[in-house]
Amino acid sequence: MVEDEEGTKALVIDESTENTCFVFTENGCVEDWYKVDLKKTGKKISISDLLRQIGE
């Protein structure tokens, strides 16, 4: 997980360009964020575990 300069938390989905990545924000949006604006939170989420829980 990452956090932007305003404190919004997000899950990195994929790299968009050399300088940006796609993220899924805590607000439920998919956005393209600049990598230099991100700070790692140290928390990791397994997408496969999350999808498995949703399917239950």
WODA-V685482 format. One record per pair of residues at least 6 apart in sequence whose ideal C-beta (glycine too) atoms are under 7 Angstrom apart, sorted by sequence separation. I is the first residue (numbers start at 1). J is the second residue. D is the distance in whole Angstrom. If there is no record, write none. Layout:
i->{I I}
j->{J J}
d->{D D}
This chain:
i->{3 15 16 24 25 14 1 2 14 22 23 1 12 13 1 2 13 22 23 12 13 11 20 21 10 11 20 10 20 21 10 19 20 10 16 19 8 9 13 8 2 4 5 9 4 4 11 2 3 2 2 3 2 1 1 1}
j->{9 21 22 30 31 21 9 10 22 30 31 10 21 22 11 12 23 32 33 23 24 23 32 33 23 24 33 24 34 35 25 34 35 26 32 35 25 26 30 26 23 33 37 41 37 38 45 38 39 39 40 41 41 41 43 45}
d->{5 5 5 6 6 7 6 6 5 6 6 7 5 4 6 6 6 6 5 5 6 6 5 6 4 5 6 6 6 6 4 6 6 7 5 6 6 5 7 6 7 6 5 7 5 6 6 4 5 6 6 5 6 4 5 6}
